[in-house]
């Protein structure tokens, strides 16, 4: 019974996701500036788990628009989404480059919420390249920021990633 429920719910969630994407796309013709960047970023995030190529396309456009507008926060946010898309497309070197590019800005301007995500994504990218020292540095820095916020889910995510690195190092 629960399997049948799950099977019936999957198409509904994908239909709802597509409706959300279609709704966001319809806003593109009516937006400009920061609002357009935000809509493009939301579309990219909506594709983030299902269509990596479209995620990358919309993230790249959002990042380009953010640079045109000159909004540092949006440059960091869309750069992080673009880096995640690179990673999901198995372009790990490009992901690392982009994560590091926006990490500098996020640290300089103290964008803590973005820093946590960038460091996490960068750490995962380093794991995929077997650069475990760099991965641990990123994950421990991310953990420190997450502990400051006292969010158990985010702390757990950081600890799982740290555990993965130690597993890869066979340091049990």
N, C-alpha and C positions, 0 to 999 in steps of 0.2 A: 504494500500500500504506500509506504513512504517513497519507494522508488518511482512509482507511478506519479505521485505528487511532484517529485523532483523533475521528472521528465516533462510534465505538464507546465511546470513553472519556468523551465529554461527558455522556451520560446517567448513567453510573456516578458521575461526580463530582457531578452534581446530586442523584442519589439519596443519595449519602453525605452531602452538605451538608444535605439535608432530614432525613435520619436524625439528624444531629447536632442540628439545630434542634429536632426532636421530642423528643429526649432531654433537651435543655436545658429545653424547655417543661414536660416532666414533673416537673422539679425545682422548678418555681415553687411548687407547692402545699406543698412540704416545706421551703421556705427562708424566712428572715426576715432583717431587718437587712442588714448588709454582704454576707452571702452572697447574698441576694435581688438586691441591686444588681448584684453581679458576674454573676449568671446573666442578668439582664435586659440588661446591657451586652454579654455574649457573644452573646445572641440578636440584638441590634441589629447587632453587627458581622457576624454571619453573613448577615444580610440586606443588608449594606452595598453589595454589588456587584450584587445581583439584584432587590431590591424596595425601592426608596427609601422608599415610604410606610410599609411595615412596619418598616424600619430606624428611621425617624423615630418611629413609635409606641412601639417598645420603648426607644429612646434617651430619649425624653421621660419614659417611666415610670421608667426607671432613674435619670434625673437628678432626678425628683421624689422618689423613694425616697432617693437619696443626700442630698438636702437635708433630708429628714425625719430620717435617721440622724445627719446633721451631720458626716460624714466628708469632710474637705476634699479629700483625694486623690481620692476617688470622685466628688465634686462636679466636680472639674476633669476627670477622665477621661470621665465621662458627658456633661459639657457639651461636651467636644470632639467626642464621637461625635454628639451632637445637632446641633452646628454643621455637621459634615460632611454630615449628612442634609439639613439646610436647604440647603446648597450644591448637593447633588445633585438637590434638588427645585426648583432655580433660584430659591430665596428668598435671594438673595445678601445683601441688606441685613440680614436676620435672622441669616444665618450670620456676617457680620462683627460684629454686635452680640454674639452669643453667644460667638464666639471671643475678642473683647476682654474680655468679662465674666469668662471663666475664665482668660484670660491674666494678669490682675491677681493672681489667687490663686496661680497657678502660679509667677509671678515672686517673689511675696512669700515663698512657702514653698520656693522653689528646687527644684521638681519638674522636673528637667532632661529626663527622657525625655518627659514630657508637653509641656514647653515646645517641644521640637523639632517635635512633631506639630502643636501649636496654631499655632506660627509658620508652618509650612509651609502648613497649611490656610488660615490668614488671608492669607498671601501670594498663594495661588492665588485666593482670593476677591477680593482687591484687583485682581488682573490682570483678572478678569472684569468689574470695574467700571471698568477703565481708570485705576486709581489707581496708576500705575507707581512713583512715589516711595515710597509706602507699601509696595507689594509688594516692592521691592528692600530696604527696611529690614528687613522680616520675613524675607526669604529669606537675607540676609547674616547676620542674627542666628542663624537656624536653622543656617546653614553653620558658623558659629563653634562652636556647641554640638556639631555633628556631627564637626567636625575634632578637637575635644577627645577624643571617644570613638574616633577612628581607625577608623571603620566605613566602608570604601570604598563600599558600596552606598548608605548614607545620604548620604555626601558627594556621590556622583554624582547622587542625587535633587535635592539642594539646588542643585548646579551646573546641572542641566538646567533647573530652574525659574528660576534667575537668567538663563540663556541665553534662555529664553522671553520674559522681560521685555525684555531688550535687543533681541530680535527684534521684539517689538511696538513698541518705540521706534524701530525701524529703525536701531539703533546697532550696526553689525556690526564 
